[in-house]
């Protein structure tokens, strides 16, 4: 819900959020606006790439995807790699 709220405020773009739960679980979510999808953005590919770096798996559709992993310590670096 938070990702959708942020994307709603942005209008067009891509939102990627990550959260660590304890010391052994990471969750990520990505949302792409219709304009971002049209420009080639794919939330499923973004999440799949992040989750691979975090020792997990995930995926979804071009406009919304989610997944997780186990490398809590790697979350900041994985998110920074998107820039």
PyMOL commands that place a pseudoatom at each C-alpha (Angstrom):
pseudoatom trace, name=CA, resn=UNK, resi=1, chain=A, elem=C, hetatm=0, pos=[0.000, 0.000, 0.000]
pseudoatom trace, name=CA, resn=UNK, resi=2, chain=A, elem=C, hetatm=0, pos=[2.871, 2.391, 0.793]
pseudoatom trace, name=CA, resn=UNK, resi=3, chain=A, elem=C, hetatm=0, pos=[4.419, 1.859, -2.620]
pseudoatom trace, name=CA, resn=UNK, resi=4, chain=A, elem=C, hetatm=0, pos=[1.117, 2.623, -4.345]
pseudoatom trace, name=CA, resn=UNK, resi=5, chain=A, elem=C, hetatm=0, pos=[0.729, 5.800, -2.284]
pseudoatom trace, name=CA, resn=UNK, resi=6, chain=A, elem=C, hetatm=0, pos=[4.212, 6.977, -3.217]
pseudoatom trace, name=CA, resn=UNK, resi=7, chain=A, elem=C, hetatm=0, pos=[3.673, 6.181, -6.889]
pseudoatom trace, name=CA, resn=UNK, resi=8, chain=A, elem=C, hetatm=0, pos=[0.376, 8.052, -6.756]
pseudoatom trace, name=CA, resn=UNK, resi=9, chain=A, elem=C, hetatm=0, pos=[2.177, 11.146, -5.471]
pseudoatom trace, name=CA, resn=UNK, resi=10, chain=A, elem=C, hetatm=0, pos=[4.912, 10.828, -8.103]
pseudoatom trace, name=CA, resn=UNK, resi=11, chain=A, elem=C, hetatm=0, pos=[2.480, 10.384, -10.953]
pseudoatom trace, name=CA, resn=UNK, resi=12, chain=A, elem=C, hetatm=0, pos=[4.872, 8.685, -13.353]
pseudoatom trace, name=CA, resn=UNK, resi=13, chain=A, elem=C, hetatm=0, pos=[7.928, 6.702, -12.402]
pseudoatom trace, name=CA, resn=UNK, resi=14, chain=A, elem=C, hetatm=0, pos=[9.231, 3.684, -10.571]
pseudoatom trace, name=CA, resn=UNK, resi=15, chain=A, elem=C, hetatm=0, pos=[9.046, 3.004, -6.830]
pseudoatom trace, name=CA, resn=UNK, resi=16, chain=A, elem=C, hetatm=0, pos=[11.196, 0.351, -5.154]
pseudoatom trace, name=CA, resn=UNK, resi=17, chain=A, elem=C, hetatm=0, pos=[10.963, -0.352, -1.430]
pseudoatom trace, name=CA, resn=UNK, resi=18, chain=A, elem=C, hetatm=0, pos=[12.905, -2.773, 0.718]
pseudoatom trace, name=CA, resn=UNK, resi=19, chain=A, elem=C, hetatm=0, pos=[12.579, -3.786, 4.349]
pseudoatom trace, name=CA, resn=UNK, resi=20, chain=A, elem=C, hetatm=0, pos=[14.492, -6.043, 6.707]
pseudoatom trace, name=CA, resn=UNK, resi=21, chain=A, elem=C, hetatm=0, pos=[12.622, -8.194, 9.198]
pseudoatom trace, name=CA, resn=UNK, resi=22, chain=A, elem=C, hetatm=0, pos=[14.866, -9.393, 11.968]
pseudoatom trace, name=CA, resn=UNK, resi=23, chain=A, elem=C, hetatm=0, pos=[18.257, -10.713, 10.988]
pseudoatom trace, name=CA, resn=UNK, resi=24, chain=A, elem=C, hetatm=0, pos=[17.258, -13.203, 8.314]
pseudoatom trace, name=CA, resn=UNK, resi=25, chain=A, elem=C, hetatm=0, pos=[14.432, -11.890, 6.130]
pseudoatom trace, name=CA, resn=UNK, resi=26, chain=A, elem=C, hetatm=0, pos=[14.277, -9.150, 3.513]
pseudoatom trace, name=CA, resn=UNK, resi=27, chain=A, elem=C, hetatm=0, pos=[11.240, -8.131, 1.460]
pseudoatom trace, name=CA, resn=UNK, resi=28, chain=A, elem=C, hetatm=0, pos=[11.225, -5.954, -1.634]
pseudoatom trace, name=CA, resn=UNK, resi=29, chain=A, elem=C, hetatm=0, pos=[8.467, -4.494, -3.771]
pseudoatom trace, name=CA, resn=UNK, resi=30, chain=A, elem=C, hetatm=0, pos=[8.541, -2.538, -7.035]
pseudoatom trace, name=CA, resn=UNK, resi=31, chain=A, elem=C, hetatm=0, pos=[5.829, -0.587, -8.809]
pseudoatom trace, name=CA, resn=UNK, resi=32, chain=A, elem=C, hetatm=0, pos=[6.005, 1.011, -12.255]
pseudoatom trace, name=CA, resn=UNK, resi=33, chain=A, elem=C, hetatm=0, pos=[3.533, 3.559, -13.586]
pseudoatom trace, name=CA, resn=UNK, resi=34, chain=A, elem=C, hetatm=0, pos=[1.990, 2.919, -17.012]
pseudoatom trace, name=CA, resn=UNK, resi=35, chain=A, elem=C, hetatm=0, pos=[4.355, 5.517, -18.521]
pseudoatom trace, name=CA, resn=UNK, resi=36, chain=A, elem=C, hetatm=0, pos=[7.360, 3.781, -16.942]
pseudoatom trace, name=CA, resn=UNK, resi=37, chain=A, elem=C, hetatm=0, pos=[6.213, 0.403, -18.306]
pseudoatom trace, name=CA, resn=UNK, resi=38, chain=A, elem=C, hetatm=0, pos=[5.780, 1.960, -21.754]
pseudoatom trace, name=CA, resn=UNK, resi=39, chain=A, elem=C, hetatm=0, pos=[9.332, 3.332, -21.482]
pseudoatom trace, name=CA, resn=UNK, resi=40, chain=A, elem=C, hetatm=0, pos=[10.654, -0.160, -20.736]
pseudoatom trace, name=CA, resn=UNK, resi=41, chain=A, elem=C, hetatm=0, pos=[10.437, -0.368, -16.938]
pseudoatom trace, name=CA, resn=UNK, resi=42, chain=A, elem=C, hetatm=0, pos=[9.543, -3.817, -15.635]
pseudoatom trace, name=CA, resn=UNK, resi=43, chain=A, elem=C, hetatm=0, pos=[8.857, -4.244, -11.932]
pseudoatom trace, name=CA, resn=UNK, resi=44, chain=A, elem=C, hetatm=0, pos=[9.213, -8.022, -12.230]
pseudoatom trace, name=CA, resn=UNK, resi=45, chain=A, elem=C, hetatm=0, pos=[12.732, -7.729, -13.641]
pseudoatom trace, name=CA, resn=UNK, resi=46, chain=A, elem=C, hetatm=0, pos=[13.715, -5.193, -10.969]
pseudoatom trace, name=CA, resn=UNK, resi=47, chain=A, elem=C, hetatm=0, pos=[12.529, -7.436, -8.133]
pseudoatom trace, name=CA, resn=UNK, resi=48, chain=A, elem=C, hetatm=0, pos=[14.035, -10.569, -9.653]
pseudoatom trace, name=CA, resn=UNK, resi=49, chain=A, elem=C, hetatm=0, pos=[17.430, -8.833, -9.910]
pseudoatom trace, name=CA, resn=UNK, resi=50, chain=A, elem=C, hetatm=0, pos=[17.260, -7.508, -6.339]
pseudoatom trace, name=CA, resn=UNK, resi=51, chain=A, elem=C, hetatm=0, pos=[16.197, -10.846, -4.896]
pseudoatom trace, name=CA, resn=UNK, resi=52, chain=A, elem=C, hetatm=0, pos=[19.030, -12.637, -6.681]
pseudoatom trace, name=CA, resn=UNK, resi=53, chain=A, elem=C, hetatm=0, pos=[21.462, -10.286, -4.937]
pseudoatom trace, name=CA, resn=UNK, resi=54, chain=A, elem=C, hetatm=0, pos=[19.692, -10.939, -1.614]
pseudoatom trace, name=CA, resn=UNK, resi=55, chain=A, elem=C, hetatm=0, pos=[19.775, -14.729, -1.794]
pseudoatom trace, name=CA, resn=UNK, resi=56, chain=A, elem=C, hetatm=0, pos=[16.101, -15.154, -2.567]
pseudoatom trace, name=CA, resn=UNK, resi=57, chain=A, elem=C, hetatm=0, pos=[13.561, -14.989, -5.340]
pseudoatom trace, name=CA, resn=UNK, resi=58, chain=A, elem=C, hetatm=0, pos=[10.708, -12.887, -6.570]
pseudoatom trace, name=CA, resn=UNK, resi=59, chain=A, elem=C, hetatm=0, pos=[8.985, -11.509, -9.588]
pseudoatom trace, name=CA, resn=UNK, resi=60, chain=A, elem=C, hetatm=0, pos=[5.699, -10.322, -10.913]
pseudoatom trace, name=CA, resn=UNK, resi=61, chain=A, elem=C, hetatm=0, pos=[4.142, -8.244, -13.621]
pseudoatom trace, name=CA, resn=UNK, resi=62, chain=A, elem=C, hetatm=0, pos=[5.602, -5.202, -15.369]
pseudoatom trace, name=CA, resn=UNK, resi=63, chain=A, elem=C, hetatm=0, pos=[3.618, -2.844, -13.128]
pseudoatom trace, name=CA, resn=UNK, resi=64, chain=A, elem=C, hetatm=0, pos=[3.910, -4.638, -9.756]
pseudoatom trace, name=CA, resn=UNK, resi=65, chain=A, elem=C, hetatm=0, pos=[6.227, -7.246, -8.283]
pseudoatom trace, name=CA, resn=UNK, resi=66, chain=A, elem=C, hetatm=0, pos=[7.439, -8.473, -4.912]
pseudoatom trace, name=CA, resn=UNK, resi=67, chain=A, elem=C, hetatm=0, pos=[9.875, -10.941, -3.451]
pseudoatom trace, name=CA, resn=UNK, resi=68, chain=A, elem=C, hetatm=0, pos=[12.319, -11.601, -0.681]
pseudoatom trace, name=CA, resn=UNK, resi=69, chain=A, elem=C, hetatm=0, pos=[15.645, -12.953, 0.392]
pseudoatom trace, name=CA, resn=UNK, resi=70, chain=A, elem=C, hetatm=0, pos=[17.839, -13.769, 3.365]
pseudoatom trace, name=CA, resn=UNK, resi=71, chain=A, elem=C, hetatm=0, pos=[20.767, -11.346, 3.033]
pseudoatom trace, name=CA, resn=UNK, resi=72, chain=A, elem=C, hetatm=0, pos=[19.675, -8.544, 5.357]
pseudoatom trace, name=CA, resn=UNK, resi=73, chain=A, elem=C, hetatm=0, pos=[23.166, -7.037, 5.361]
pseudoatom trace, name=CA, resn=UNK, resi=74, chain=A, elem=C, hetatm=0, pos=[23.110, -6.729, 1.577]
pseudoatom trace, name=CA, resn=UNK, resi=75, chain=A, elem=C, hetatm=0, pos=[19.830, -4.789, 1.325]
pseudoatom trace, name=CA, resn=UNK, resi=76, chain=A, elem=C, hetatm=0, pos=[21.358, -1.292, 1.249]
pseudoatom trace, name=CA, resn=UNK, resi=77, chain=A, elem=C, hetatm=0, pos=[23.892, -2.243, -1.434]
pseudoatom trace, name=CA, resn=UNK, resi=78, chain=A, elem=C, hetatm=0, pos=[21.259, -4.012, -3.535]
pseudoatom trace, name=CA, resn=UNK, resi=79, chain=A, elem=C, hetatm=0, pos=[18.978, -0.964, -3.460]
pseudoatom trace, name=CA, resn=UNK, resi=80, chain=A, elem=C, hetatm=0, pos=[21.899, 1.370, -4.186]
pseudoatom trace, name=CA, resn=UNK, resi=81, chain=A, elem=C, hetatm=0, pos=[22.733, -0.706, -7.270]
pseudoatom trace, name=CA, resn=UNK, resi=82, chain=A, elem=C, hetatm=0, pos=[19.488, 0.495, -8.848]
pseudoatom trace, name=CA, resn=UNK, resi=83, chain=A, elem=C, hetatm=0, pos=[20.692, 4.088, -9.134]
for i in range(1, 83): cmd.bond("trace and resi %d" % i, "trace and resi %d" % (i + 1))
show_as sticks, trace
zoom trace
